[in-house]
């Protein structure tokens, strides 16, 4: 008991000056342990005495999404292939077209100088970065990049840069200045990312505090000096999460940014990223399109998306990107007859949609990755479809991105292995959507009553009423979107 009293007394002597008078007035006369502990308790501020309720749920997403991302659609520009010239100057002239298409966020593939040592192909991979503070002269000058960003902002669009934090080119300046910031193989040599054939790059070591500070400052530079609105972060899961979380706090201290992770993980959303890739959505749709799975494959994705991911998480839905197009196939190769319903679902379903440059022109080529291969631009039904879909997304609040939009709610039907049906609505507006994801015509009926009511057919404009006896006839790979 004496020892405990001595500890309590020592604690009293260490109280801040501001507490001493109140502590003397409140000092109990008793010499008991209870009295001694009461001295310490009374001396502490009220806030310090409050203990959070461990059973009270707290919001999982701690970041604040920029307001301008609420109904946003992304557009990925491969600057090398985007125009015949392959420059920022030429790309800037296309911004009004992208605005008319319905694009809100333009994502530029890496704009930095490309490594020459161990380069792949004539021009190399944009993801082999030689200088994080430089601009690739093949694409233009820093002033021309700044002019591109300014032009996008003038159209109320935002620009994010593709950032490669996991690895650098072999001849990056950091190799000479800070060789200790790189991972080593069993022989003690610099090493590319394990198991892949990424022989033109070597991995960084994020156990090094100096590297973390340097990389953070490099990313802040583009936000401060060029007005960049955020980043798409390459192989984000290969870089420690705590690096991204600290980075987000430092970027947001400059101004609100948007971060997209090339990764699929719930925990990235808590304190770092606004959006992550919906790789599983793409894979599910692709398997359905080639006949390797049925609609229940999408049930797995949407159940996971709703149950494991927080309401504030954006998942990037897409039917093409630079990797898919270059190495696996065009949108037509990947989805065939299922392409149109896949595109529609990527926009009206849960998720933040993304278009890869050339999709809207019906590009039927796998664009070269290490050399020039300009897109052939022409009018195409895919472009018109995206334009109409993004207008619908912007106009219906239920289709906005998390946390502003509404979750999908499944509407049971009598052919659920082939037909996906759901509503997505709030107190203001919404849609009832039905997709026949099979190569056979279907006549479908629906259970429950959530979808009952009057709608306008989005594609035809006619009035449609759904009730208990309603039936819907769908052609192979057909879809209908009814607007409330």
Residue pairs with C-beta under 8 A, 6 or more apart in sequence:
1 33
4 33
4 36
5 31
5 33
5 36
8 33
8 36
8 37
8 39
8 40
9 36
11 40
12 23
12 39
12 40
12 43
15 23
15 43
19 43
19 44
22 42
22 43
23 39
23 42
23 43
26 39
26 42
26 43
27 39
28 35
28 36
28 38
28 39
29 35
41 49
59 310
59 312
60 269
60 270
60 310
60 312
61 269
61 270
61 310
61 311
61 312
61 313
61 403
62 270
62 271
63 248
63 252
63 269
63 270
63 271
63 272
63 273
63 274
64 252
64 256
65 258
65 274
65 312
65 314
65 401
65 403
66 158
66 229
66 230
66 256
66 257
66 258
66 274
67 256
68 104
68 156
68 158
69 104
69 105
69 258
69 274
69 314
69 352
69 401
70 400
70 401
70 404
71 104
71 393
71 394
71 399
71 400
71 401
71 404
72 104
72 105
72 158
72 258
72 352
72 401
73 102
73 103
73 104
73 105
73 347
73 352
73 353
73 354
73 355
73 390
73 393
74 103
74 104
74 105
74 106
74 107
74 260
74 316
74 352
74 353
74 354
74 355
75 98
75 101
75 103
75 105
75 106
75 107
75 354
75 355
75 357
76 107
76 109
76 321
76 322
76 354
76 355
76 356
76 357
77 91
77 106
77 107
77 108
77 109
77 357
78 109
78 322
78 356
78 357
78 367
79 86
79 87
79 88
79 91
79 108
79 109
79 111
79 139
80 86
80 109
80 123
80 126
80 138
80 139
80 372
80 373
81 357
81 358
81 367
81 368
81 372
81 373
81 374
81 375
82 90
82 91
82 94
82 357
82 374
82 375
83 90
83 91
83 93
83 94
83 374
83 375
84 90
84 374
86 138
86 139
86 372
86 374
87 138
87 139
87 140
87 144
88 139
88 140
88 144
88 145
88 147
88 148
89 140
89 144
89 147
89 148
91 148
92 144
92 147
92 148
92 151
95 106
95 148
95 151
95 152
95 155
95 157
96 155
98 106
98 157
99 155
99 156
99 157
100 387
101 355
101 360
101 383
101 386
101 387
101 390
102 386
102 387
102 389
102 390
102 391
102 393
102 394
103 157
103 355
103 390
104 157
104 158
105 157
105 158
105 159
105 160
105 229
105 258
106 152
106 157
106 158
106 159
106 160
107 159
107 160
107 161
107 162
107 232
107 260
107 354
108 159
108 160
108 161
108 162
109 126
109 162
109 322
110 126
110 127
110 129
110 136
110 161
110 162
110 163
110 164
110 234
111 126
111 135
111 136
111 139
111 145
111 161
111 162
112 126
112 129
112 130
112 131
112 132
112 134
112 135
112 136
113 129
113 130
113 131
113 134
113 135
113 136
113 137
114 123
114 124
114 125
114 126
114 128
114 129
114 130
114 136
114 169
115 124
115 128
115 129
115 130
115 168
115 169
115 170
115 171
115 172
115 200
115 201
116 124
116 130
116 169
116 171
117 169
117 170
117 171
118 169
118 170
118 199
118 200
119 125
119 128
119 200
120 128
120 199
120 200
120 370
121 368
121 369
121 370
121 371
122 370
122 371
123 138
123 370
123 371
123 372
124 200
124 370
125 200
125 201
125 369
125 370
126 136
126 162
127 162
127 164
127 167
127 201
127 234
128 168
128 169
128 200
128 201
129 164
129 168
129 169
129 172
130 168
130 169
130 171
130 172
130 173
131 172
131 173
132 172
132 215
132 218
133 218
133 221
135 141
135 142
135 145
139 145
140 148
142 226
145 226
146 226
146 227
148 159
149 159
149 226
149 227
149 228
150 227
152 158
152 159
153 159
153 227
158 229
158 230
158 258
159 227
159 228
159 229
160 228
160 229
160 230
160 231
160 232
160 258
160 260
161 222
161 228
161 230
161 231
161 232
162 231
162 232
162 234
163 219
163 231
163 232
163 233
163 234
164 234
165 204
165 215
165 233
165 234
165 236
165 239
165 243
166 193
166 203
166 204
166 234
166 235
166 238
166 239
167 192
167 193
167 198
167 201
167 202
167 203
167 204
168 174
168 175
168 201
168 202
168 204
169 200
169 201
169 202
170 190
170 200
170 201
170 202
174 181
174 182
174 204
174 214
175 182
175 190
175 202
178 208
178 210
178 211
178 214
179 190
180 205
180 208
181 204
181 205
181 208
181 210
181 211
181 214
182 190
182 202
182 203
182 204
182 205
183 190
183 191
183 202
183 203
183 204
183 205
184 190
184 191
185 191
190 202
190 203
191 202
191 203
192 198
192 199
192 200
192 201
192 202
192 203
193 201
193 203
193 235
193 238
203 238
204 211
204 215
205 211
206 212
206 239
206 240
206 243
212 243
212 246
215 243
215 247
216 243
216 246
216 247
216 250
219 231
219 247
219 251
220 250
220 251
220 254
222 228
223 229
223 230
223 251
223 254
223 255
223 257
224 254
229 257
229 258
230 251
230 257
230 258
230 259
230 260
230 274
231 257
231 259
231 260
232 260
232 262
233 239
233 244
233 259
233 260
233 261
233 262
233 273
234 262
235 262
235 263
236 244
236 261
236 262
236 263
236 268
236 273
236 276
237 261
237 263
237 265
237 268
241 267
241 268
241 272
244 259
244 261
244 268
244 272
244 273
245 270
245 271
245 272
247 272
248 257
248 259
248 271
248 272
248 273
249 271
251 257
251 259
258 274
258 275
259 272
259 273
259 274
259 275
260 273
260 274
260 275
260 276
260 277
260 316
261 268
261 272
261 273
261 275
261 276
261 277
262 277
263 276
263 277
264 276
264 277
264 278
264 279
264 280
265 276
266 308
266 309
266 310
266 313
268 276
269 276
269 309
269 310
269 312
269 313
270 310
274 314
275 313
275 314
275 315
275 316
275 352
276 313
276 314
276 315
276 316
277 315
277 316
278 301
278 305
278 315
278 316
278 317
278 318
278 351
280 300
280 301
280 304
281 298
281 301
281 305
281 315
281 317
281 346
281 351
282 317
282 318
282 319
282 324
284 293
284 297
284 298
284 300
284 301
285 298
285 319
285 335
285 338
285 342
285 345
286 334
286 335
287 293
287 297
288 294
288 295
288 297
288 298
288 338
288 437
289 334
289 335
289 336
289 337
289 338
289 339
289 342
290 336
291 439
294 417
294 418
294 437
294 438
295 416
295 417
295 418
295 419
295 420
295 437
295 438
296 416
296 417
298 420
298 437
299 410
302 349
302 350
302 408
302 410
305 315
305 350
306 350
306 407
306 408
309 315
311 402
311 403
311 407
312 402
312 403
313 402
314 351
314 352
314 401
314 402
315 350
315 351
315 352
316 351
316 352
316 353
316 354
317 345
317 346
317 347
317 349
317 350
317 351
317 352
317 353
317 354
318 346
318 353
318 354
318 355
318 356
319 331
319 334
319 335
319 339
319 342
319 343
319 346
319 359
320 330
320 331
320 334
320 355
320 356
320 359
321 354
321 356
322 356
322 367
322 369
324 334
324 356
325 331
325 356
325 358
325 363
325 366
325 367
326 366
326 367
326 368
326 369
327 366
327 369
328 334
329 366
330 363
330 364
330 365
330 366
331 339
331 359
331 382
332 339
332 364
335 342
337 439
337 476
337 477
338 437
338 477
339 382
340 385
340 477
340 479
341 435
341 436
341 437
341 477
341 478
341 479
343 382
343 385
343 386
343 389
344 385
344 389
344 433
344 435
344 479
344 481
345 420
345 433
345 435
345 479
346 353
347 353
347 386
347 389
347 390
347 392
347 393
347 399
348 389
348 392
348 393
348 399
348 424
348 431
348 433
348 481
349 408
349 422
349 424
349 433
350 402
350 405
350 407
350 408
350 424
351 401
352 401
353 389
353 390
353 393
355 386
357 375
358 367
358 375
359 382
359 383
359 386
360 380
360 382
360 383
360 386
360 387
361 375
361 376
361 377
361 378
361 379
361 380
361 382
361 383
362 378
362 380
362 381
362 382
362 383
363 375
363 376
365 373
367 373
367 375
392 399
392 431
392 458
392 481
392 483
393 399
393 400
396 429
396 430
396 431
396 483
397 404
397 405
397 406
397 426
397 428
397 429
398 405
398 406
398 424
398 425
398 426
398 428
398 429
398 430
398 431
399 405
399 406
399 424
399 430
399 431
405 424
405 426
406 424
406 425
406 426
406 430
407 424
408 422
408 423
408 424
409 422
409 423
409 424
409 450
410 421
410 422
411 421
411 422
411 423
411 432
411 446
411 447
411 448
411 450
411 451
412 421
412 446
412 447
412 448
413 419
413 421
413 434
413 444
413 445
413 446
413 447
414 444
414 445
414 446
414 447
415 442
415 444
418 436
418 437
418 438
418 440
418 442
419 434
419 435
419 436
419 437
419 438
419 442
419 444
419 474
420 433
420 434
420 435
420 437
421 432
421 433
421 434
421 435
421 444
421 446
421 451
422 432
422 433
423 430
423 431
423 432
423 433
423 450
423 451
424 430
424 431
424 433
425 431
425 432
425 484
429 483
429 484
430 483
430 484
431 458
431 481
431 482
431 483
431 484
432 451
432 455
432 466
432 481
432 482
432 484
433 479
433 480
433 481
433 482
434 444
434 472
434 474
434 479
434 480
434 482
435 478
435 479
436 442
436 444
436 474
436 475
436 476
436 477
436 478
436 479
437 477
438 476
438 477
439 476
439 477
440 476
441 473
441 474
441 475
441 476
441 478
442 473
442 474
443 471
443 472
443 473
443 474
444 471
444 472
444 474
445 470
445 471
445 472
446 466
446 470
446 472
449 468
451 466
452 466
452 467
452 468
453 465
453 466
453 484
454 463
454 464
454 465
454 484
455 463
455 464
455 465
455 466
455 482
455 483
455 484
456 462
456 463
456 464
456 482
456 483
457 463
457 464
457 480
457 481
457 482
457 483
458 480
458 481
458 482
458 483
459 480
459 481
464 482
466 482
472 480
474 480
